[in-house]
Amino acid sequence: MNKVPKLRFKEFSGEWEEKKISEVTSYVDYRGKTPQKVNKGIYLVTAKNVKFGFIDYECSKEYIRQEDYEVVMSRGIPQIGDVLITTEAPCGNVAQVDNSNIALAQRIIKYRGNYNILDNTYLKYVLLSEGFQKKLLSLATGGTVSGIKGSVLHNTTIHLSQLEEQQKIANFFSLVDKKIEKQQEKVEALKDYKKGMMQKIFSQEIRFKGDNGEDYPEWESKKFKDIIKKARLGGNYTNSEKETKYPLIKMGNLGRGKIELNKIEYIPEDEDKNDEDILKDGDLLFNTRNTLDLVGKVSVWRSELKLAYYNSNLLRLTFKEEYIDNNYFMNYLFNTNTILSRLKAIATGTTSVAAIYTRDLEHIKFEFPLKQEQQKIATFLSGIDKKLEKEQEKLDSLNQWKKGLLQHMFV
């Protein structure tokens, strides 16, 4: 096996050493009984808080009592810089401790590099590297929920360079992460700005004016049944992950206002198809069946694919032109908190399987302006979306760059 990375700082040479993790670290496995949870106290970092490279303090907020802390952490109190790895649900997420006033829950192992031998930040990036993650996956056991025993993890090998090279690699990746973090902040700031502007526009706190500076009339309030021209379900097709010329857009492809193509399924070549189920640019799609939280999702089709069909869990909505002639405006309107709460109120079913039928939509009220103001609103919000897409593309590109570096800068 080659013991030299493909990418390397030019001032360093020589092969890297292969060591078991247990040979170059001290470690604590926090398995055992879960302590009693309370509303306030010491923050408890669980496996779900440990993401791929950082601790997410917002995804769940659990606490333990101050008086339980020393007992729970008796095996080893975490220090800033310690490296955490999850052993199950999920397996293999890695982060570094950035706050010493925390407790660690089950399914987390804490590593600390031996002094003058292993840099902690370097260790974090080694564990995040593609090579180590593949090794971890091959060693994990279990079916639906994979996991790895601490004893197996401790005996897994990693490759080390000299401490000076470790520190240079660690510093480099820390700079990469800061760059990604700044770009993430730009994306989040734009999302917050859009959210705030939508709130002001659809509450009519902000109004647009005509081309000559004149005020538009007050908004109308109409029931769905009064403004809808046609609501048509898509076809009931067989779907498969086997690629054909006929992509099928399903409920999983609808985000809140945007089509998502991370996973595409297809209609078999030999299956009969209805041309009326072919999506056209600007079509507005409504999700009729999903979980209670997701039913009622709406997205506008922007010709993301040259050809695509839509299935029977989606409604294509066409509105009467005397009221609405801009599906992009309706896409934004459907995704306001006001309309989302009205949709949730009429959803029927359970938490896991819920539905909204056309007959249920009939009496939902919509407040909307003249078509000219609809156009101005759609143009303004679409401009924000375009900026957001560009910034998101930059963020995705940075993450891909980092992924490539993690693949090539470690053995």
matplotlib code that plots the C-alpha trace (Angstrom):
import matplotlib.pyplot as plt

x = [0.0, 1.2, 2.1, 2.3, -0.7, -1.4, -1.4, 1.3, 2.9, 6.2, 8.4, 7.6, 8.7, 9.0, 6.4, 3.7, 3.5, 0.6, -0.7, -3.7, -5.8, -5.4, -1.6, -1.6, -4.6, -6.3, -10.0, -13.3, -16.3, -19.4, -21.6, -23.9, -27.1, -28.6, -28.8, -32.0, -32.9, -34.0, -35.1, -32.0, -28.5, -25.5, -25.9, -25.9, -24.3, -25.9, -25.0, -27.5, -25.7, -22.5, -22.6, -19.9, -17.3, -19.1, -21.4, -24.9, -26.3, -29.7, -30.9, -31.8, -31.5, -31.1, -29.7, -28.6, -28.5, -25.4, -25.2, -25.2, -22.4, -19.4, -21.0, -21.8, -18.4, -16.4, -14.6, -13.2, -14.3, -14.2, -11.7, -11.7, -10.1, -11.0, -12.3, -15.7, -16.9, -20.3, -20.5, -24.2, -27.2, -25.4, -22.1, -19.0, -19.9, -16.9, -16.6, -14.3, -15.2, -15.5, -17.2, -15.9, -19.2, -20.9, -21.7, -21.4, -24.1, -24.0, -22.8, -20.0, -16.3, -13.9, -10.3, -7.4, -4.1, -1.0, 1.2, 3.8, 2.6, -0.9, -2.5, -6.2, -7.4, -5.4, -7.1, -10.5, -9.7, -8.2, -11.5, -13.5, -11.3, -12.9, -10.4, -11.1, -14.9, -14.8, -12.8, -15.3, -18.2, -16.5, -16.1, -19.6, -22.2, -26.0, -28.8, -30.9, -28.9, -25.2, -22.7, -19.2, -17.8, -15.4, -12.9, -12.9, -12.6, -9.6, -7.8, -8.5, -5.3, -4.6, -1.6, 0.5, 3.0, 5.5, 3.8, 4.8, 3.2, 0.1, -0.3, 0.1, -2.6, -4.8, -4.3, -5.0, -8.3, -9.3, -8.9, -11.0, -13.7, -13.7, -14.2, -17.1, -18.6, -18.5, -20.2, -22.8, -23.4, -24.1, -26.6, -28.4, -28.4, -30.1, -32.6, -33.5, -33.8, -36.1, -38.2, -38.5, -39.4, -42.1, -43.6, -43.7, -45.0, -47.8, -48.9, -49.1, -46.7, -44.8, -46.7, -45.5, -46.5, -47.4, -44.9, -46.1, -45.9, -49.6, -50.9, -52.5, -56.0, -56.4, -55.9, -58.8, -59.9, -61.3, -61.8, -59.8, -62.9, -63.5, -60.0, -59.1, -59.7, -58.4, -56.8, -55.4, -53.8, -50.9, -50.7, -50.5, -47.2, -44.9, -41.7, -38.2, -34.6, -33.6, -32.9, -35.1, -36.0, -39.1, -38.3, -41.2, -41.6, -43.0, -43.8, -40.2, -39.1, -41.1, -39.4, -41.0, -41.2, -38.5, -38.1, -35.4, -33.8, -31.4, -33.2, -35.1, -37.2, -38.3, -41.3, -40.4, -39.9, -42.7, -45.4, -48.2, -47.9, -50.3, -49.0, -51.2, -48.9, -45.9, -44.8, -44.6, -42.5, -44.3, -46.6, -47.6, -47.5, -49.3, -48.5, -51.7, -50.4, -47.4, -46.6, -48.6, -45.6, -45.0, -48.4, -49.4, -45.9, -46.0, -43.3, -43.2, -41.7, -38.9, -38.0, -35.3, -35.4, -36.1, -38.9, -40.7, -44.0, -45.7, -47.5, -50.9, -49.8, -49.4, -52.0, -51.2, -53.0, -54.3, -55.9, -58.5, -56.7, -59.0, -57.6, -54.2, -51.9, -48.6, -47.8, -44.5, -46.5, -48.8, -45.7, -44.6, -48.1, -48.6, -45.4, -46.3, -46.9, -50.5, -51.4, -49.2, -51.1, -54.5, -53.4, -52.2, -55.6, -57.5, -55.1, -56.6, -54.9, -52.2, -48.7, -47.1, -49.8, -51.9, -53.8, -55.3, -58.0, -59.3, -62.6, -60.8, -59.0, -62.2, -62.9, -59.3, -59.1, -56.4, -55.5, -53.9, -53.4, -54.0, -52.1, -49.7, -48.7, -48.5, -45.9, -43.8, -43.9, -42.9, -40.1, -38.7, -38.7, -37.3, -34.4, -33.6, -33.9, -31.4, -28.9, -29.6, -29.0, -25.6, -24.5, -25.7, -23.7, -20.6, -21.2, -21.7, -18.5, -16.5, -17.8, -16.9, -13.4, -13.0, -14.3, -11.6, -8.9, -10.0, -9.7, -6.2, -4.4, -4.5, -3.2]
y = [0.0, 3.5, 5.4, 8.8, 11.0, 12.1, 15.8, 17.0, 20.3, 20.4, 20.9, 17.4, 14.0, 10.4, 7.8, 8.1, 5.7, 3.4, 3.2, 1.9, 4.7, 3.3, 3.6, 7.3, 8.5, 8.3, 7.6, 7.4, 5.4, 7.0, 3.9, 3.1, 4.3, 7.5, 10.2, 11.8, 14.7, 18.1, 21.4, 23.4, 22.4, 21.1, 20.7, 17.0, 16.3, 13.2, 11.2, 13.2, 16.5, 15.3, 16.2, 15.7, 18.0, 20.0, 19.9, 21.1, 22.6, 23.5, 20.1, 18.9, 20.5, 18.1, 18.8, 16.9, 18.2, 19.8, 17.3, 14.4, 15.8, 14.5, 11.0, 10.9, 12.3, 10.3, 8.5, 11.7, 15.3, 16.7, 19.4, 21.9, 20.2, 16.6, 14.6, 12.9, 10.1, 8.5, 4.7, 4.3, 6.2, 7.7, 5.8, 7.7, 11.4, 13.4, 16.7, 18.5, 19.8, 23.6, 24.1, 22.4, 22.9, 20.0, 16.4, 13.5, 10.8, 7.2, 6.2, 8.7, 8.0, 10.8, 10.7, 12.9, 12.7, 11.8, 14.9, 15.6, 12.6, 13.3, 16.7, 16.7, 18.7, 16.6, 13.5, 15.1, 15.4, 11.9, 10.5, 12.6, 11.5, 9.3, 6.5, 6.3, 6.5, 3.7, 1.6, 2.4, 1.3, -2.0, -2.7, -1.6, -4.2, -4.2, -4.0, -0.9, 0.8, 0.2, 0.6, -0.2, -1.5, 0.7, -2.2, -2.4, 1.3, 1.6, -1.0, 0.6, 2.0, 5.5, 7.0, 9.7, 12.2, 14.1, 16.5, 19.6, 18.3, 17.2, 20.8, 22.3, 20.0, 20.8, 24.5, 24.3, 22.4, 24.8, 27.7, 25.7, 25.3, 29.0, 29.7, 27.3, 28.7, 32.3, 31.1, 29.3, 32.5, 34.3, 31.7, 31.8, 35.6, 35.5, 32.9, 35.1, 38.2, 36.3, 35.0, 38.5, 40.1, 37.4, 38.1, 41.9, 41.5, 38.9, 40.7, 43.8, 45.8, 46.4, 47.3, 47.7, 50.6, 50.8, 51.8, 55.4, 55.4, 54.9, 52.8, 49.5, 48.6, 46.6, 42.9, 40.6, 37.6, 34.6, 30.9, 28.4, 27.1, 30.6, 31.1, 27.5, 26.6, 23.0, 20.7, 17.6, 14.5, 12.9, 9.4, 6.2, 4.9, 2.1, 3.7, 2.4, 3.6, 2.1, 5.0, 5.4, 8.4, 9.1, 10.7, 10.7, 13.6, 12.4, 13.9, 13.4, 15.8, 18.7, 21.0, 24.1, 26.2, 24.4, 21.1, 18.8, 16.3, 14.5, 11.3, 10.6, 7.6, 6.6, 5.1, 1.9, 2.2, -0.2, 1.3, 3.3, 7.0, 9.9, 13.1, 15.1, 14.0, 15.7, 18.8, 22.2, 25.2, 27.1, 24.3, 24.5, 21.2, 20.5, 17.4, 15.8, 12.9, 12.8, 12.9, 15.5, 17.9, 17.6, 17.2, 20.4, 21.1, 23.3, 23.9, 25.4, 23.4, 25.4, 22.9, 21.3, 18.4, 18.4, 15.8, 14.7, 13.2, 13.7, 11.1, 10.6, 12.1, 15.5, 18.0, 20.3, 23.6, 25.9, 29.2, 31.4, 34.1, 36.9, 36.4, 34.8, 34.5, 34.0, 30.6, 31.9, 34.3, 31.5, 29.4, 32.0, 32.6, 28.8, 28.8, 31.6, 30.8, 31.9, 29.4, 26.6, 26.8, 26.8, 23.7, 21.9, 22.6, 20.7, 17.8, 14.5, 11.3, 10.4, 11.9, 9.4, 9.3, 12.4, 13.8, 17.0, 16.4, 18.8, 19.1, 20.1, 22.9, 24.5, 26.6, 27.7, 31.5, 33.3, 37.0, 38.3, 41.6, 42.6, 40.6, 43.5, 43.6, 39.8, 40.1, 42.6, 40.5, 37.3, 39.2, 40.7, 37.3, 35.5, 37.9, 36.9, 33.3, 33.7, 35.3, 32.5, 29.8, 31.4, 31.6, 28.0, 26.9, 28.5, 26.7, 23.3, 23.9, 24.6, 21.5, 19.4, 21.0, 20.0, 16.5, 16.1, 17.4, 15.0, 12.2, 13.1, 14.7, 11.6, 8.1]
z = [0.0, -0.9, 2.3, 0.7, -0.1, -3.7, -2.6, -0.3, 0.8, -1.1, 2.0, 3.3, 2.2, 3.4, 4.1, 6.7, 9.6, 10.1, 13.7, 15.6, 16.9, 20.4, 20.1, 19.5, 21.6, 25.0, 24.6, 26.5, 25.4, 26.9, 26.7, 29.6, 31.2, 29.9, 32.6, 33.6, 31.2, 32.5, 30.9, 32.1, 33.1, 31.4, 27.6, 26.6, 23.2, 21.7, 18.6, 16.6, 17.5, 16.0, 12.3, 9.6, 11.0, 13.7, 16.7, 15.9, 19.0, 17.4, 16.1, 19.6, 23.0, 25.9, 29.3, 32.5, 36.1, 37.3, 40.2, 37.7, 35.6, 37.5, 37.7, 34.0, 33.0, 35.5, 32.7, 31.3, 31.1, 27.6, 26.8, 23.9, 20.9, 21.8, 18.8, 18.9, 16.7, 16.7, 16.9, 15.9, 14.7, 12.9, 12.6, 11.7, 12.2, 13.5, 15.3, 17.7, 21.1, 21.0, 24.4, 27.6, 29.4, 27.8, 28.7, 26.2, 25.8, 24.7, 21.2, 21.3, 21.7, 22.6, 21.4, 22.5, 20.6, 22.5, 23.2, 20.5, 18.4, 17.1, 16.5, 17.5, 14.6, 12.2, 13.7, 13.1, 9.4, 9.1, 10.5, 8.1, 5.1, 2.4, 3.0, 6.7, 6.2, 3.7, 6.2, 8.9, 6.6, 5.9, 9.7, 10.7, 11.6, 11.7, 9.2, 9.1, 11.8, 11.3, 14.2, 15.2, 18.5, 20.4, 20.5, 16.7, 16.3, 18.7, 16.7, 13.4, 11.8, 10.6, 8.9, 10.5, 9.2, 11.3, 13.8, 11.8, 8.7, 10.6, 12.0, 8.5, 7.1, 10.1, 9.7, 5.9, 6.4, 9.2, 6.7, 4.1, 6.8, 7.6, 3.9, 3.8, 7.0, 5.6, 2.4, 4.5, 6.4, 3.1, 2.1, 5.4, 5.4, 1.9, 3.1, 6.1, 3.9, 1.5, 4.5, 5.9, 2.6, 1.9, 5.3, 4.6, 1.0, 1.8, 4.9, 2.7, 4.9, 1.6, -1.5, -5.1, -7.3, -10.9, -13.6, -13.3, -9.6, -9.0, -6.1, -6.9, -5.6, -2.4, -2.5, -3.2, -1.1, -2.9, -2.2, -4.1, -5.9, -7.3, -8.8, -9.9, -13.5, -13.5, -10.9, -12.5, -10.9, -12.8, -14.0, -11.9, -13.3, -12.3, -11.1, -11.1, -10.4, -13.7, -16.0, -19.1, -21.3, -19.1, -15.7, -13.2, -10.8, -7.5, -4.1, -3.0, -5.8, -4.4, -2.0, -0.5, -3.7, -5.6, -7.5, -6.1, -8.3, -5.9, -6.6, -9.8, -10.7, -14.2, -16.0, -17.8, -21.6, -22.5, -20.2, -21.8, -21.1, -21.3, -23.0, -20.6, -17.8, -19.4, -17.5, -19.1, -18.0, -15.3, -14.2, -10.6, -8.7, -5.4, -3.2, -2.2, -0.1, 2.2, 6.0, 8.0, 8.0, 4.2, 2.6, 0.7, -0.6, -3.7, -6.4, -9.8, -12.7, -14.3, -17.1, -14.9, -17.3, -21.0, -20.5, -17.4, -16.3, -13.0, -10.9, -9.2, -5.8, -7.5, -8.7, -11.6, -10.8, -13.5, -12.4, -14.0, -16.0, -14.9, -11.3, -11.7, -14.6, -12.8, -11.3, -9.9, -7.8, -6.7, -5.9, -3.4, -2.0, -1.4, 0.6, 3.0, 6.7, 6.3, 3.5, 5.0, 8.3, 6.4, 4.4, 7.6, 9.1, 6.4, 6.0, 7.0, 8.2, 10.6, 11.2, 8.8, 6.1, 5.4, 2.4, 1.1, -1.6, -4.2, -2.4, 0.8, -1.0, -2.3, 0.7, 1.4, 1.1, -0.8, -0.7, -3.8, -5.8, -9.4, -12.0, -12.6, -8.9, -8.9, -11.7, -9.8, -6.6, -8.6, -10.4, -7.1, -5.2, -8.3, -8.2, -4.6, -5.6, -8.4, -6.0, -3.5, -6.2, -7.2, -3.5, -3.0, -6.0, -4.6, -1.3, -3.1, -5.1, -1.9, -0.3, -3.3, -3.3, 0.4, -0.4, -3.0, -0.7, 2.0, -0.6, -1.8, 1.2, 3.4, 3.0]

ax = plt.figure().add_subplot(projection="3d")
ax.plot(x, y, z, "-o")
ax.set_aspect("equal")
plt.show()
